[in-house]
Amino acid sequence: MNPQYILHLSDSRADLATAGGKGASLARLSAAGLPVPDGFHVTTAAYDHFVGHNRLGSVISATCASADGDQPSTLQRASLTIQDSFANGQMPEEIAQAITLAYGELPGTDPAVAVRSSATVEDLPDLSFAGQQESFLNVCGPEAVQEAVKRCWASLWTARAIGYRQQHHIGQEQISLAVVVQLLVPAEASGILFTANPLTGRRDQVMISAAWGLGEAIVGGLVTPDTLIVDKTSGQILERETADKRVMTARRGKGTEEKSTPDHQRHRPVLSDEEAAGLTRLGARIENLYGLPMDIEWTLAVGKLAIVQARPITALPEPEPPAPDKWKLPAGAYVAMRNNIV
């Protein structure tokens, strides 16, 4: 691998500046021995080289300067201008070769991969950039991977992302984007795990959302998932709501599709008690690794759990105080209470 443009997924050099927020987190999880699908990072240096090679820096600066966060139409025009420039840009040969070589080292012939954006201002404890950049699932073949990487780079410049960075006074010229390429898990089920209860703030509980198929339907809000509240220490399920899961994301050709969930699965619980307990244990390990409550995306295939993303929870209420189980009675109350009992 060319370490300037490509790093193995668990490489210790895959930090925030080099691999973006998502990539740095996955590198940390993989290095810690957690079940993370294998893959590689296309570093921010590759993005920066593409921008320089195609002389896009001046286009980005001038176009963003003309965008006004209070006027959505200007953000949309800026986004279209910049993304068109990326689409028409030429992939430098050295980057194309590096991606092809790294992809060729993955097991199988033209294996299906997930290609995910990983920005340098993404998945941070104090800001949430979730969903602002693109991900592509079930990508097969080196040329298709290169094209998906290019589309990920361009997605750094959606109208929503430009406006959000303006709102939080983040310099548009200071950001960069890495891309994570991972073997695609042929997920039978997937979902989200919060290692603290996001509704009550309780740190001794986890909340699991689960749906059938790949995770895009649940992340995109297309399906109402099952919801489970689990005791973090014992793994015991405290609450379970089994939803009518009408749609699911499935693989199709060299992409994905949303389709109706088979009737025999719609009302069936996605996770067994044992699987929920196992997922809870994984979540606790990840929380211990980071030292703070985490928002985790997971998959389940052939009875094996995998972690495909983990980021700090950015908005968590303070835990509710426990209900009192002892009361100090005022003076004279003991006599009145005995009289009432009698």
Residue pairs with C-beta under 8 A, 6 or more apart in sequence:
1 7
1 8
1 40
1 98
1 101
1 102
1 105
2 94
2 97
2 98
2 101
3 13
4 43
4 45
4 46
5 42
5 43
5 45
5 46
5 49
5 94
5 95
5 98
5 99
6 40
6 41
6 42
6 43
6 46
6 98
6 99
6 101
6 102
7 13
7 14
7 18
7 19
7 27
7 40
7 41
7 43
8 40
8 41
9 26
9 27
9 30
9 36
9 38
9 39
9 40
9 41
9 180
9 182
10 27
10 30
10 31
10 36
11 27
11 41
12 27
12 31
14 23
14 24
14 26
14 27
14 41
15 24
15 27
16 24
16 120
17 44
17 120
18 24
18 41
18 43
18 44
18 45
18 178
19 27
19 41
19 43
19 44
19 118
19 178
19 180
20 44
20 117
20 118
20 119
20 120
20 122
20 176
20 177
20 178
20 180
21 118
21 119
21 120
21 121
21 122
21 123
21 124
21 129
21 311
22 116
22 117
22 118
22 119
22 122
22 123
22 180
22 309
22 311
23 41
23 118
23 178
23 179
23 180
24 118
25 123
25 309
25 310
25 311
26 36
26 180
26 182
26 308
26 309
26 310
27 41
28 289
29 36
29 286
29 289
29 307
29 310
30 36
32 285
32 289
34 282
34 285
34 286
34 289
34 307
35 282
35 304
35 305
35 306
35 307
36 182
36 306
36 307
36 308
37 114
37 182
37 183
37 184
37 185
37 306
37 308
38 106
38 107
38 182
38 183
39 106
39 113
39 114
39 180
39 181
39 182
39 183
40 102
40 103
40 105
40 180
40 181
41 118
41 178
41 179
41 180
41 181
42 95
42 98
42 99
42 149
42 178
42 179
42 180
42 181
43 178
44 120
44 176
44 177
44 178
46 95
46 98
46 149
46 178
46 179
47 153
47 176
47 177
47 178
47 179
48 176
49 92
49 94
49 95
50 56
50 89
50 91
50 92
50 95
50 150
50 153
51 57
51 60
53 89
53 90
53 92
54 85
54 86
54 89
54 90
56 82
56 85
56 86
56 89
57 173
59 81
59 82
59 85
60 82
60 157
60 172
60 173
61 172
61 173
63 78
63 81
63 82
64 78
64 82
64 162
64 172
64 173
66 74
66 77
66 78
67 74
67 75
67 77
67 78
67 162
67 163
67 166
68 74
68 75
69 75
69 163
69 166
69 167
72 159
72 163
75 159
75 160
75 162
75 163
76 159
78 157
78 159
78 162
79 157
79 158
79 159
79 162
82 154
82 157
83 154
83 155
83 157
83 158
86 150
86 153
86 154
86 157
87 150
87 154
89 150
91 146
91 150
96 146
99 142
99 145
99 146
99 149
99 181
100 142
100 146
102 181
103 113
103 142
103 145
103 181
104 142
106 113
106 183
107 183
110 140
110 141
110 142
111 140
111 183
111 184
112 138
112 139
112 140
112 183
112 184
112 186
112 251
113 139
113 140
113 145
113 181
113 182
113 183
113 184
114 135
114 136
114 137
114 138
114 139
114 180
114 181
114 182
114 183
114 184
114 308
115 135
115 136
115 137
115 139
115 145
115 148
115 149
115 152
115 179
115 180
115 181
116 135
116 136
116 152
116 179
116 180
116 181
116 182
116 309
117 133
117 134
117 135
117 152
117 153
117 155
117 156
117 177
117 179
118 133
118 177
118 178
118 179
118 180
119 129
119 132
119 133
119 156
119 175
119 176
119 177
119 178
120 175
120 176
120 177
120 178
121 127
121 129
121 165
121 170
121 175
122 129
122 130
122 132
122 133
123 129
123 130
123 309
123 311
123 312
124 312
125 292
125 312
125 314
126 314
127 168
127 314
128 314
128 315
129 161
129 164
130 311
131 219
132 155
132 158
132 160
132 161
132 164
133 152
133 155
133 156
133 158
133 161
133 177
134 151
134 152
134 154
134 155
135 152
135 216
136 148
136 151
136 152
136 255
137 184
137 214
137 216
137 249
137 251
137 255
137 256
138 184
138 251
138 252
138 253
138 254
138 255
138 256
139 145
139 148
139 184
139 254
140 254
141 254
144 254
145 181
149 179
149 181
152 177
152 179
153 177
153 179
155 161
156 175
156 177
162 172
165 171
165 172
165 175
166 172
182 308
184 251
185 299
185 301
185 306
185 308
186 251
186 301
187 213
187 214
187 215
187 299
187 300
187 301
188 212
188 213
188 300
188 301
188 302
189 210
189 211
189 212
189 213
189 270
189 271
189 299
189 300
190 210
190 211
190 213
190 214
190 215
190 218
190 297
190 298
190 299
190 300
191 208
191 209
191 210
191 211
191 215
191 218
191 225
191 226
191 270
191 297
191 298
192 208
192 209
192 218
192 219
192 295
192 296
192 297
192 298
193 206
193 207
193 208
193 209
193 279
193 280
193 282
193 283
193 295
193 296
193 297
193 298
194 206
194 207
194 208
194 293
194 294
194 295
194 296
194 313
195 206
195 232
195 283
195 284
195 286
195 287
195 293
195 294
195 296
195 313
196 202
196 203
196 205
196 206
196 293
196 313
196 316
197 203
197 205
197 206
197 207
197 229
198 207
198 313
198 315
198 316
198 317
199 207
199 317
200 317
200 319
200 320
201 316
201 317
201 318
201 319
201 320
202 319
202 320
203 232
203 293
203 319
204 231
204 232
204 233
205 229
205 230
205 231
205 232
205 238
206 229
206 230
206 232
206 280
206 283
206 284
207 227
207 228
207 229
207 230
208 226
208 227
208 228
208 230
208 271
208 276
208 279
208 280
209 218
209 225
209 226
209 227
210 218
210 225
210 226
210 228
210 270
210 271
211 217
211 218
211 223
211 225
211 226
211 245
211 248
211 270
212 245
212 248
212 261
212 265
212 270
213 248
213 249
213 250
213 261
214 248
214 249
214 250
214 251
214 256
214 299
215 249
215 297
215 299
215 308
216 222
216 249
216 256
217 223
217 247
217 248
217 249
217 258
218 225
219 297
222 247
222 249
222 258
223 243
223 245
223 246
223 247
223 248
223 261
224 243
224 244
224 245
224 246
225 243
225 245
225 270
226 240
226 241
226 242
226 243
226 245
226 269
226 270
226 271
227 239
227 240
227 241
227 243
228 237
228 239
228 240
228 241
228 271
228 276
229 237
229 238
229 239
229 240
230 236
230 237
230 238
230 276
230 277
230 280
231 237
231 238
231 280
232 280
232 283
232 284
235 276
235 277
235 278
235 280
235 281
236 277
237 273
237 276
237 277
240 269
242 267
242 268
242 269
244 266
244 267
245 261
245 265
245 266
245 267
245 270
246 260
246 261
246 266
247 258
247 259
247 260
247 261
248 258
248 259
248 260
248 261
249 256
249 257
249 258
250 256
250 257
250 258
250 259
271 279
271 300
275 300
275 305
278 305
279 298
279 305
282 296
282 298
282 305
282 307
283 294
283 296
286 294
286 296
286 307
286 310
287 293
287 294
290 310
290 312
292 312
292 313
293 312
293 313
293 316
294 310
294 311
294 312
294 313
295 310
295 311
295 312
295 313
295 314
296 307
296 309
296 310
297 307
297 308
297 309
297 310
298 305
298 306
298 307
298 308
299 305
299 306
299 308
300 306
329 337
